[in-house]
Every structure is written in structure tokens, then in C-alpha cells.
Amino acid sequence: MAVIEARAGLNLTIDDVANAVGVSPRALQLTFRRHLGVTPMGYARHVRMSHAHHDLEAAAAEAGGSVTRIAMDWGFANPSRFASYYRAAYGRPPYETLRSRAPAQLS
């Protein structure tokens, strides 16, 4: 988990993670399924999605940013696939998160 979280912005493979922790890819998959109920790459997608969600909220607060750029920053090369994952995770399309917050107002 720590390897995936520390390298969330990189395009990791199961082999990359397994090598980093010194186990076989199969052992890594079994351990993740047993303890987290998800594959290592499913966990990696969750971590990247969480970062993308945070960045979409931050971009909305700053009145800047784009869904495609943020998706690509977190390793989602296909914007429509990202939108599908995002909707499944957060119940709305990513552009709604991007537009959901009003820009910060000056006092």
C-alpha cells in the first residue's frame, strides 16, 4: 500500500509493486484480495482517483484547471474511462465537481 501511495502519480504495473516489496505478483494479488478485498491495481486506481478528486475540488476553488489535465496528471490517459470511474466512485461526473465550488471571495 505504501509503495502505491508514494508513487501514485506514476504508471505502476503489478510487477513494479511486487518487485518493490520483494514478492511475486501472484503473492501480492493474493495478499491484497485477502486483506483489502481488491487487487493491487484496483487499489492503485482508488488512490489515483482520490488524488484526482482532491485536485478537481482544489481547481474548482481556484476557478481553474481542466478535467482532462487533472485526469492525465494522475495516470488516466482516457478521459471517458476516467469519467466512468469517477462517476462510479463519486456519483457524479468529474466536471460537476470541478464546477461545484464557487471561487474564493476576497474579504
Backbone bond lengths (Angstrom), bond angles and torsions (degrees), N, CA, C in turn:
res aa  C-N    CA-C-N  psi(-1)  N-CA   C-N-CA  omega(-1)  CA-C   N-CA-C  phi
1 M - - - 1.449 - - 1.525 110.22 -
2 A 1.327 116.05 -42.93 1.467 119.52 -178.54 1.523 111.49 -64.00
3 V 1.318 117.38 -38.62 1.472 120.91 178.54 1.521 109.66 -62.66
4 I 1.314 117.15 -46.50 1.464 121.89 179.99 1.521 110.66 -62.96
5 E 1.309 117.25 -45.06 1.460 120.66 -178.58 1.528 111.84 -66.62
6 A 1.343 116.80 -39.28 1.462 120.25 -179.27 1.524 112.34 -70.13
7 R 1.326 116.43 -25.61 1.462 120.62 -176.44 1.530 111.35 -117.40
8 A 1.299 116.28 33.15 1.469 121.37 -173.87 1.523 113.51 -59.19
9 G 1.300 118.07 -32.29 1.457 120.81 -178.14 1.514 114.42 -80.71
10 L 1.313 116.97 -5.50 1.461 121.08 -179.53 1.518 110.29 -95.23
11 N 1.303 115.98 156.93 1.460 121.49 178.39 1.532 108.72 -86.86
12 L 1.329 117.15 76.47 1.459 122.63 -177.47 1.525 111.93 -74.58
13 T 1.316 115.36 148.08 1.462 121.41 170.96 1.515 107.89 -110.29
14 I 1.316 115.72 167.74 1.465 120.22 176.94 1.520 110.12 -59.50
15 D 1.340 117.10 -37.01 1.463 120.73 178.75 1.524 111.66 -65.00
16 D 1.333 117.07 -39.12 1.463 120.75 177.90 1.523 110.93 -59.21
17 V 1.310 116.17 -47.58 1.468 120.78 -178.00 1.524 110.38 -67.92
18 A 1.328 116.73 -45.41 1.469 120.57 -179.99 1.524 111.16 -59.54
19 N 1.331 116.82 -44.64 1.467 120.35 178.51 1.521 111.66 -63.23
20 A 1.322 117.09 -38.79 1.474 120.97 -179.14 1.519 112.35 -64.07
21 V 1.327 117.51 -30.56 1.470 119.92 -178.69 1.530 112.55 -105.47
22 G 1.337 116.85 -0.20 1.454 120.36 173.36 1.520 116.53 76.08
23 V 1.336 116.05 33.22 1.463 120.04 176.57 1.524 108.67 -131.30
24 S 1.318 115.80 169.48 1.460 119.40 176.95 1.533 109.68 -76.48
25 P 1.321 116.96 156.68 1.465 119.07 176.48 1.529 112.20 -56.87
26 R 1.320 117.05 -39.12 1.467 120.47 -179.83 1.524 111.19 -64.96
27 A 1.335 117.22 -43.06 1.469 120.47 178.12 1.523 110.70 -61.87
28 L 1.332 115.88 -39.80 1.468 120.21 178.46 1.524 110.60 -63.18
29 Q 1.331 116.75 -45.50 1.466 120.65 178.75 1.526 111.03 -60.56
30 L 1.309 116.97 -46.01 1.470 119.95 -179.41 1.522 111.52 -62.63
31 T 1.314 116.58 -41.51 1.466 120.15 -179.46 1.528 111.27 -65.11
32 F 1.324 116.99 -45.15 1.461 119.84 178.31 1.525 110.82 -61.75
33 R 1.319 117.38 -45.52 1.470 119.83 -179.98 1.525 111.44 -62.26
34 R 1.318 116.08 -42.48 1.461 120.45 -177.57 1.524 112.06 -66.46
35 H 1.316 116.80 -42.17 1.463 120.01 -172.91 1.531 114.94 -96.54
36 L 1.325 116.75 -27.01 1.467 119.51 -177.24 1.521 113.50 -119.67
37 G 1.335 116.70 -13.20 1.459 120.34 -179.33 1.514 113.88 71.87
38 V 1.327 116.85 22.99 1.461 122.42 -178.53 1.525 108.59 -147.27
39 T 1.325 116.48 157.09 1.462 119.89 175.91 1.527 109.81 -76.42
40 P 1.331 117.32 161.72 1.465 118.68 176.74 1.532 112.37 -59.08
41 M 1.320 117.39 -39.21 1.463 119.70 -179.90 1.527 111.19 -73.46
42 G 1.326 117.82 -29.65 1.456 120.76 172.71 1.523 110.47 -65.63
43 Y 1.326 116.16 -40.30 1.463 120.56 176.85 1.534 109.90 -65.11
44 A 1.341 116.24 -42.50 1.469 120.23 178.83 1.523 110.78 -60.68
45 R 1.335 117.17 -41.57 1.466 120.38 178.30 1.526 110.03 -63.14
46 H 1.337 117.10 -40.91 1.468 120.90 178.19 1.536 110.58 -60.69
47 V 1.320 117.06 -44.19 1.463 121.17 -179.59 1.530 110.21 -64.26
48 R 1.330 117.24 -46.35 1.464 120.66 179.18 1.527 110.90 -63.59
49 M 1.325 116.69 -39.62 1.463 121.03 179.08 1.533 110.47 -63.75
50 S 1.300 116.51 -40.37 1.461 120.69 178.22 1.531 111.01 -61.58
51 H 1.327 116.49 -43.66 1.470 120.47 177.18 1.529 110.80 -64.22
52 A 1.319 117.06 -42.98 1.471 120.80 179.09 1.530 110.15 -62.10
53 H 1.329 116.96 -42.45 1.466 121.26 178.45 1.529 110.14 -59.19
54 H 1.310 116.16 -47.10 1.462 120.57 178.49 1.525 110.68 -59.37
55 D 1.330 116.80 -44.32 1.465 120.06 -179.68 1.530 111.94 -66.32
56 L 1.325 117.45 -35.72 1.470 120.12 176.44 1.526 110.23 -63.98
57 E 1.322 116.60 -42.79 1.470 119.63 177.19 1.526 111.11 -63.51
58 A 1.318 116.81 -43.05 1.466 120.50 179.98 1.526 111.07 -65.64
59 A 1.320 116.88 -40.76 1.469 120.45 178.68 1.518 110.50 -64.50
60 A 1.336 116.94 -36.11 1.461 120.42 177.93 1.522 110.06 -65.62
61 A 1.304 116.64 -41.94 1.463 120.46 -179.46 1.528 111.16 -65.90
62 E 1.326 116.33 -29.07 1.456 120.62 -179.78 1.524 112.19 -94.67
63 A 1.338 116.68 -0.51 1.464 122.92 -178.13 1.522 111.73 57.36
64 G 1.314 115.58 45.53 1.461 120.31 178.64 1.506 110.56 -155.32
65 G 1.314 116.36 174.70 1.454 121.40 177.22 1.513 111.98 97.54
66 S 1.309 115.30 163.76 1.453 120.35 177.41 1.520 109.18 -136.52
67 V 1.317 115.81 149.55 1.452 121.32 179.64 1.523 110.04 -59.39
68 T 1.310 117.17 -46.16 1.469 120.62 -177.27 1.522 111.36 -62.06
69 R 1.321 117.38 -45.08 1.466 120.38 -179.85 1.516 111.18 -62.65
70 I 1.313 116.81 -44.81 1.459 120.44 -179.34 1.527 110.41 -65.77
71 A 1.316 116.63 -42.26 1.472 119.72 177.62 1.526 110.15 -59.44
72 M 1.307 116.96 -45.67 1.465 120.21 -179.29 1.520 111.76 -66.73
73 D 1.330 117.44 -35.19 1.468 121.05 177.29 1.525 111.31 -58.53
74 W 1.318 117.31 -30.18 1.463 122.11 -177.73 1.529 113.11 -105.95
75 G 1.324 115.76 21.48 1.457 119.90 170.51 1.514 116.52 86.03
76 F 1.312 117.68 12.93 1.463 121.19 177.76 1.529 108.02 -100.07
77 A 1.322 116.56 95.09 1.459 121.45 -175.19 1.526 112.54 -76.06
78 N 1.308 117.43 -22.78 1.464 121.73 -178.24 1.535 108.79 -104.93
79 P 1.340 118.15 106.81 1.467 120.59 -176.63 1.529 114.01 -59.44
80 S 1.325 117.86 -36.47 1.468 118.39 -179.06 1.525 111.08 -71.33
81 R 1.313 117.26 -35.50 1.472 119.73 176.11 1.529 109.94 -67.05
82 F 1.345 116.21 -41.94 1.463 120.02 175.95 1.525 110.42 -57.63
83 A 1.328 116.63 -46.24 1.465 120.85 -179.41 1.522 111.02 -60.85
84 S 1.319 116.84 -38.42 1.461 120.95 178.52 1.528 111.23 -66.07
85 Y 1.329 116.85 -46.85 1.470 120.81 176.78 1.527 110.39 -61.10
86 Y 1.321 116.10 -42.27 1.459 121.06 -177.34 1.526 110.90 -63.78
87 R 1.325 115.85 -46.10 1.465 119.62 179.38 1.536 110.67 -61.13
88 A 1.321 117.25 -40.51 1.467 120.97 178.59 1.531 111.09 -64.38
89 A 1.324 116.65 -37.38 1.464 120.51 -177.87 1.522 113.68 -79.89
90 Y 1.343 117.45 -37.44 1.469 120.72 -170.99 1.525 114.86 -118.57
91 G 1.317 117.17 -1.59 1.461 120.59 174.10 1.515 115.82 76.52
92 R 1.308 117.30 10.24 1.462 121.36 176.77 1.527 108.33 -157.61
93 P 1.326 116.97 160.65 1.467 119.05 179.76 1.530 111.13 -70.83
94 P 1.316 117.14 154.33 1.467 119.65 -176.80 1.527 114.17 -62.02
95 Y 1.323 117.92 -31.35 1.472 118.41 -179.53 1.526 111.18 -63.86
96 E 1.342 117.92 -28.18 1.469 119.47 177.18 1.523 111.29 -68.28
97 T 1.321 117.14 -36.91 1.468 119.96 175.73 1.517 109.64 -65.74
98 L 1.311 115.95 -42.71 1.463 120.30 -179.54 1.521 111.40 -60.19
99 R 1.311 117.12 -35.85 1.468 121.54 -177.80 1.520 113.93 -96.08
100 S 1.332 117.80 -1.02 1.459 120.36 -169.54 1.519 114.82 -75.51
101 R 1.285 117.82 -26.73 1.457 119.23 -178.23 1.512 110.93 -102.53
102 A 1.281 115.17 137.64 1.470 119.27 175.59 1.528 108.54 -72.78
103 P 1.301 118.01 148.67 1.463 120.40 175.96 1.530 110.63 -58.12
104 A 1.307 115.41 147.00 1.465 120.34 179.20 1.523 109.43 -59.59
105 Q 1.317 115.36 135.87 1.458 119.90 -178.19 1.528 109.29 -98.80
106 L 1.298 114.89 144.35 1.459 120.18 178.12 1.518 109.47 -79.20
107 S 1.307 116.12 144.40 1.465 120.74 179.38 1.489 110.37 -95.25
